[in-house]
Amino acid sequence: MNKCIAKCIANCRDCLCHATRLQRNTQKRGDALTVYLDIIFLENLCINCIILLATALINKNTISIIRILLSSFIGSIYAVVVYLSIAKVFSNIILKILLSVCMVHIAYNPKNIKALLKELVLFYLTSFTFGGVAFALLYFVKPQEILIKNGVLIGTYPIKIVLTGVIVGFIIMTIAFKNFKKRLSKKDMFCKVTIKLKDKMKTIIAMIDTGNLLREPLSGCPVVVVEKQELLDIVPEEILNNLEKIIYGDYNNVTLEEYASKFRVIPFTSLGKENGLLLGLKVDDLYVEYDEQENNIEGAIVGIYNKKLSTSNSYNALIGLDIINEEHIIAQLPAISHK
């Protein structure tokens, strides 16, 4: 893949150098119009390729050189048409946005609308960054022959400006997105969990724990660990105050009512405790809200934890990453209202 990218950039550089030589030679002959079309097409083809490649690298997309070249070709044809002022409709902002959507879809073939919008925004950010850097460099170099016609920039600016703008723009975008992802990483560590039991519902914040691989031994159902205090609204207090007695079968003085059939004993291992036991409670429904989706987890069991999970109280439950990855999701549901 790296060889293909390097080859594509090298071809772009050769095209730009050839276009600049054509422009300079033709300006002396006075035959500017035809060559300007060649220059506009070649320069836009190369710049489009570079921007699409940079967008793909930043977003970690699978790169298809053929798709990127085809997308760049369409964008270059459009630039030539706009420059010639064939029809005013081609300068319409809506048509430009539709062209961008078309280019992004051809280049990356996104799976859904959400992915398309994400890649479209990143494409615009990359374009604006590269353009801003290039204009800043032009300001300092101040080439004599620069013309902007119908939004298309042409002139005898050095190829070094274009290549430097690409490199600096790519570095800026890479650093910016790394910092942005670091800020988002903390947010991505949490999700909302809603527990439904006996017509009662409780919503709590859970931390996504890659080390939480708890399963109920007999059924293999996933276990979500929840602080005892968070269950007071949906589980009788008498049960929560006698967790150890119920685990070891000493519950003669505890009124279990209809909850007895829902109890499960969950063995676990943690730092400082190799053979621990949690009292599990099979709930009627468990919903996980994460990444703007809400899903129902099949056969979920709530492991009741007798202590605090977070000293800062930023979360009150632990949920396994494999549950978030939809291993046990039975249906994607519309948003539900919680009381």
N, C-alpha and C positions, 0 to 999 in steps of 0.2 A: 504493500500500500504506500509506504514512504517513497519507494522508487517512482511509483505512478504520479504521486504529488509533485516530486522534484522535477519529473519530466514535463508535467503540465505547466509548472511555473517557468521552467526554462523555455518552453515553447512560447508562453506569453511574453517573456522578455524579448525573444527574438522578433516576435510580431511587432512589439512596440518600437524596437529599434528600427525595423524595416519601415514602419509607418512614419517615423520621424524623418528618416532619410528621404522618403517619398515626398513628404510635405515640404522639406527645405528645397529639394531639387525642383519641384514643380512650381513653388512660389517664384523662382527665378524665371520660369518660362511663362508665368501668368496663367497657367492652366490649373486654377485652384479648385474649381467646383468638384470635378470628378474625383480628384485625389482626396479632397476633404471627406467625401463620402467613404472612401476606402479607410481613411484615417479614423473617422468616427466609428465605423464598424469594427475595425481591428482593435482599437483602444477599448471600446466598450466590451468586446468579446473577452479580452484579456482581464480587464478589471472585474467583470462579472464572474469569471472563473475563479479569480483569486478570492473575491468576497464569499462566493458559495463554498469554496474549499475551506476558508477560515471559519465560516459558520458551522460547517460539518465537523471540523476538528474541535471547536469549542463545545459543541453540543454532543460530541462523541457519536456522531451518526456513521452508519456504514456508507463509505464513499464509493460512488459509481462514476467514473470519469466520463462515460458516455452520457449519462443523465445530466451531469454538470455542464458538459459541452453543449448539449441540446438546449438546456435552460438558458445558458449564456448566449447562445445563438439567437434565441427568440428575443431576449432583452436587447441585443445589439441591433436587430432588425427594427425593433420599436424605436430605438434612439435615432436611427437614420430617418425613419418616417417622421418623427417629431421635428427633427432638424429641417427637413424639407418643407414643413408646414403644409402637408398634403390636405389635411382637414383639421379644423380646430378641435374636433371631438377627441383626437388623439392626445391632446394636452389636458384633457379632463382628469381631475384628481381621482374620480371613481375608476376610470379606466386604468390609471396607473396602479391603483391598489389591486385591481383584478389581475393586472399583469404580474405584480409581485406574488400574488397567491398562486398563479399559474406557474411561475418560475420555481417557487419553493416546492410546490407539489411535484413537478417534474424532476427536480434535483434530488429530493429526499424520499418521495413516495410515502408520506406519513400514513399511519394506520387509522387514525381517527381525526375528528375535528379539533380535539384538544391538542394533539401533537402538532397538527398543522398550524394552529394559532401560536403555539410556543415557538416553532421554528420560524414562523413569519416575523414575530417580534424580535427574535435573535438576529434574523437576516437584516431587519431595519437598523437595529443597534449597531451591527457590524458595519453596515453601509455608512451610517452617520459618523461613526468613529473614524473610519478610513477617510471619508470625505473631509471631515474636520481637520485631521492631521495633514492631509494633502494641501488644503487651502492655507493652513498655517505655514507650511513650508513654502508655498508660492508667495506668500506675503513677504517672507524674508529674502527669497531669491529675486523676486520682482522681474520676471521675464518680460520682454518688450512686446511680444506678439501673442496676446491672449484675447480670445473672443468668446463671449457667451451668447449663443443664439438659441432661442426657444428652450432654454434650460440646459443646453448641451455645451460643455466646455471644450474648446479646441484651441490649439496654439503650439508654439515651439518650445514648450517647457521641457527640461531635461528628463530623461528616463530615470535618472537617479532619484528625482523627486517622487515619482510614482512608486518605485521599489522601496524607498525609505519610508514613505507613507504607509505602505502595506505592512512592513516589518514593525514600525512603531505602533500602528493601529492594532495589529495582532497581539503585541505584548500588552498594550493597555487593556484590551478585551479579556485576555487570559487572566491577568491579575485581578481585574474587576470581578469576573465571574467566580474566581476562587474565593475571594473575600465574601461574595454574596452567598455562595454555597455554605461557607462556614457559619454564617449567621443563620441560615435556614436549617442547618443540621440540628441545632438544639430544638427547634420547633418540630422537626421531623421525628424526634425521639418520643413524642407523646401522641396519644390519641384519646378519644372519648369512648368509654365503655358504658353501656346501659344494660342493667340487669333487670329482668322481669321475673317475678316470683309471686304466685298467688294473687294475681291482679294488681300487684304493687310494682313500682318501677323506681330504680335509683340510677342516676348518671354520675360517674366519677371519672377522674383523669387517671389514665394508666401510662406508665412508661414502657416503651417497647424494649424488651430485654432479650438480647441474642442468646443469653445463657439460660433462659427459662424454657426448658424442654419437658416440663412436667406433663405427665399423662396419667390418667386413671388406669391402673395396672390391668384390670380385667377387660375393659371396653376399648382402651386406647384413646378415649376422648380427651380433648385439650383442657388444660387447667389454667384458669386465670386467678392469680393470687390477689386477694383483696383484704385490706385492713378490717379488723373486726368492727371498729367503731363506725365504719361507713355502711355497715349492713343493719344497723339498728332500726332503720325505717322499714325494712322488708322482712327481717328475721326476728322471731321472738327473743327478747332479751334473756330469757331463762336458758335458751339454747346457747347463746353467745357467751354466757357466763360459766358454762360447764363444758367447754370444748374437750378438755382432757378426759373428763369422766366419760363422755360419749365415745371418744376414740377407743378407750380401753374397756368399754362395755359396762361401766359402773354408772348407769343412769336410772336406777330404780326410782330415785326421788325427782327425776326430771320429766316434765310433761312434754313428750315429743310430738303428740298429736299426729297430724298427717305428714309430718316431715320425716318420719323414720325411714320411709322407703327412698328418700332422696339422699340419704347420707352415704358418703364414700370415704374411705381412708386412703390418703395419698402419701406414700413414702417419698421423702426428698433428701437430698444431700446439699449442704451449703457449707460455707467457710466456718469452721469451728463446730459443726454438727454433722456427723457423717450419716447417722441413722435417725433422721427426724420424721415425724408424722404430722400431717395436716388433716383437719377435718374438712372434707369436701362436701359441697351441696350441689346436687344437680338442679339447675335452674330451668324454668320454662322456656325462656328465650334470652339470648345475649347478643346485643348489637354492638358492632364496632364501627365508629366513625373516624375515617382516616383518609387523607388526601381527597377531600370533598366527596367521598363515597360512604354510604352506610350499608353494612352487610350483616346478615344473620349468621351466627356460628352454630353449626350443628352439634348437638349433644354436649354443649359446654358445661363445665363444672367449675364452681367457684371454690377455691381453696381459702379457708378463713385463717388469716394470720393474726396472731394475738398481740403483735407489737407494731411499731411505726415503721413504715418502709422508707420514708423520707424525713430527715430532720428538719428540712425547710417546708415540709408539707406541700411541695410542688406537685406531688402525685400520691395517689393512695392505692394503687394497684400495679401489678406487673403482668404483662402479656407477652407471649412468645412471638418472635419475629415470623416464625412459620405460619402462625395464625393470621398475621397481617398479610402474608403473601398468599392468602386465599386457599391454603391447603384444606381447610375445613369449612370454607364458606359454601352454603347451599343456595343462597340467592342474594342478588343485589336488590335492595329494597328502596322504595322512595323514602324521602325524609319523613320521620315520624315525630309526633309531638310528645314531649316528655313532661310529666307532671312533677 
